[in-house]
Amino acid sequence: MFLHSVNLWNLAFYALMVFMATLGLWDVFFGFEENKCSMSYMFEYPEYQKIELPKKLAKRYPAYELYLYGEGSYAEEHKILPLTGIPVLFLPGNAGSYKQVRSVGSIALRKAEDIDFKYHFDFFSVNFNEELVALYGGSLQKQTKFVHECIKTILKLYKGQEFAPKSVAIIGHSMGGLVARALLTLKNFKQDLINLLITQATPHVAPVLPLDRFITDFYMTVNNYWILNARHINLTTLSVAGGFRDYQVRSGLTFLPKLSHHTSALSVVSSAVPKTWVSTDHLSIVWCKQLQLTTIRAFFDLIDADTKQITQNPKKKLSVLNHHFIRHPAKHFEENPAIISDLTGTSMWVPVKVSKWTYVAYNESDKIYFTFPLANHRKIYTHVYCQSTMLDTNSWIFGCINSTSMCRQGIDLSWKAELLPTIKSLTLRLQDYPSLSHLVVYVPSIHGSKFVVDCEFFKKETRTIQLPVTHLFSFGLSSRKVLLNTSGLFYNIELLNFGQIYQAFKINVVSKCSGVKEEITSIYKLHIPWSYEDSLTIAQVPSSTEISLKLHIAQPENESQVALLKMYTSSDCQYEVTVKTSFSQILGQVVRFHGGALPAYVTSSILLAYGGQLYSLFSTGHCLEYATMLDKQAKPYKVDPFVLMIKFLLGYKWFKELWDVLLLPELDAIVLTSQSMCFPLVSLILFLFGTCTAYWGGLLSSTSVRLLSSLWLALKRPPELPKDIKMISLDLPFLTIVLIIVSWTTCGAFAILLTYLYYVFKIVHLQASLATFKNSQTVNLKHSRRNEKKSNHHKDSTVHYLHLSANDAEDSLRMHNTVINLLTWIVLLSMPSLIYWLKNLSKLLKTTSQFPLPLAVGVIAFGSAHLYRVPCFVFIPLLLHALCNFM
């Protein structure tokens, strides 16, 4: 019946919407690189020492605990407090375990062993009982207060020590990072208690799914505090996102806003982190070896040699974080690096006058300084580029001032270099160094190893190529390409007209090499100048390499720089770069950025169909099919123009003041605009997806009701069509009171679910009764032909009454099927709260322990003379106990 009410064109449209939605979902959940993270392992058995909390604190937070991580001898030694190291507190996220600290804790322990425990970190971890705070925000404030108490408890463990810490560093995963930021909103919290905050895959901007008011209010409190107090917050904060592999928390939500020029916050995607260069999913970000190694290197560089604790100097903190997480020069971190270096000792000085030079070093016995006079090159070229495949941390490139052929001292230019997976490279604009007379490349004496050093001078315009991206609606049918047929080592391809989050492209780089016997490595780096979300692709040439081109953060309006494809190439190869629109990835961006809003659009479509059914019932006396009304009424032009009109009017001061006087909430479209998330036609696309979901959801609901009614008929056949086909019955007041009590004593979502199940039962019963009536009507029609002697008047009135009852029942069933679709979404949106409640149902064990006593009294009072009542008294505590154990 449901499918018969929809014509083939509409059915084809709904099928097309399913196909498009599937493409978008596939891109989000599967359209990313493979997991390239190395697993971090423990070399000794991990131990978690429970820290004893004050009795009042333990009583106030009975479900929460604090642990100290350790391994082997370290764990044994530190079972005897106090401690002597540097405290770091790990905060797990939604449903996270305190044991997730073991990866970063174990790597820090190995690093401390390497330096004979000159410095070491003590890693603490909070057990939040794996609460689902991303689904229900009611516990976030409680977690924040508990963390505050934990910090004070941790610092007491170091009392009496020579270098006792006065603050702790915090690593927060997912929602744990938000809890750490919320500490500053507490009235009695001192900001000096935290010296560093590193968050991993934490949604700072907004919740992934705003499922309840608690979580949205918590976000508003935290973000408003950080915005209003930006100039007074000196907490150095680093936010690390997982990239496109993390489909649970999209990276755009993890970027901390740049609140002022004095901010000490950095945000970066893991694919852009030097020595990491991989995308991580939401869980692997806490155990990804490459990323945790980078984190621990930064921690050890942050130590102040005088206090043996993390430095209090904010400039040094930012310098260290920039060194390890933003741009690594292939040198060990130095707070005040020596700019002038001595170029002395027994070595050869070799002048190089050509504009392009390559040197292959192998088993060099002497140190060699290759000098490049700059005077003549300045007249022809604008830049110089050098690279080396030797990835040691020694200085390798210098500049001489006013020198003829050699110099005793030189400016160390190695700090300007950039570390890449297979090379370290340096690009200098010659006019920025007018005092330099020579460029010097240093080749050390080596034995048994081989590396290559290349340098070339070039004009910027010869190595900068503009490549406009294809139009959004070209659907990948057209493409644009450029050919790099010169023998350069480095190219910048400017990707024009690319800067919006709804844009997505595929870049294909085809390399062809001539006369190459060995395999050559090329690096393609996608550089986004307005956010640290770069990604690298390593290709063995000759080859054909595909690169996905899409953004986490849209280009700001005041940003003039364009996205770049930096190509580190081989001079023996030619490269062809092709870009074309990827329609599936565009749909993926729609799902990634706006998929959470789909329930609102589904509900809007169902409400429009529901309104159409009510109007048809009023005007004609009959209720039309849900699918028919969905086709007629669920139109975007009935909704979107009003939203756009309100958004436009809110730009006027008088209307905004009126809006505020009426205490109306902020328009969601304005919030999305402030977050640079407004796509062209995005509302239309989501409305079409919503209508499609409403249609297939209605089909599923109708089919489910029919199957359940068939099962009901197999178990119990209703005797006749109910005389009262209304869902409201005389027992409704009693049921309402019961559900209110259930909602008050347990969980509101549980009461909603019970209401939904009761309503479904009533509809199934009505469907079964109607099916029975129709079958019996067919049988009665055969019998009526044998009784033609009866009066025609009695026959007509009976048939009319039966026909009227059947039509009323069908109209009622159509209406209630639509209502059940609406209730289904109410239940789905309230399910996270129910799941949270069920997850914490084990807390009822204490209450359950109080039941046996009154039930024992009840058994004697009411079961002595009525033994059949005894099992009922026994069943109640057993059921509660089993439920607690199950949860």
DABEL-V667521 format. One record per run of one state. SS is the DSSP state (helix for helix, strand for strand, loop for the rest). FROM is the first residue (numbers start at 1). TO is the last residue. If there is no record, write none. Layout:
ss = {SS SS}
from = {FROM FROM}
to = {TO TO}
//
This chain:
ss = {loop helix loop helix loop strand loop strand loop helix loop strand helix loop strand loop helix loop strand loop helix loop strand loop helix loop helix strand loop helix loop helix loop strand loop helix loop helix loop strand helix loop helix loop strand helix loop strand loop strand loop helix loop strand loop strand loop strand loop strand loop helix loop strand loop strand loop strand helix loop strand loop strand helix loop strand loop strand loop helix strand loop helix loop strand loop strand loop strand loop strand loop strand loop strand loop strand loop strand loop strand loop helix loop helix loop helix loop helix loop helix loop helix loop helix loop helix loop helix loop helix loop helix loop helix loop helix loop}
from = {1 3 6 8 31 39 40 46 51 55 61 65 72 78 86 92 98 115 121 128 137 157 168 174 175 186 191 194 201 213 229 230 233 237 242 243 246 251 255 265 270 273 284 287 288 289 302 303 305 309 311 314 327 340 343 347 353 356 363 367 374 375 381 383 389 397 402 409 413 417 418 420 424 430 433 436 444 450 459 460 464 469 472 475 480 485 490 497 504 514 520 528 532 533 535 542 544 551 563 569 573 582 583 621 626 634 636 639 640 650 653 662 668 675 682 716 732 746 748 787 792 840 841 849 851 864 867 887}
to = {2 5 7 30 38 39 45 50 54 60 64 71 77 85 91 97 114 120 127 136 156 167 173 174 185 190 193 200 212 228 229 232 236 241 242 245 250 254 264 269 272 283 286 287 288 301 302 304 308 310 313 326 339 342 346 352 355 362 366 373 374 380 382 388 396 401 408 412 416 417 419 423 429 432 435 443 449 458 459 463 468 471 474 479 484 489 496 503 513 519 527 531 532 534 541 543 550 562 568 572 581 582 620 625 633 635 638 639 649 652 661 667 674 681 715 731 745 747 786 791 839 840 848 850 863 866 886 887}
//
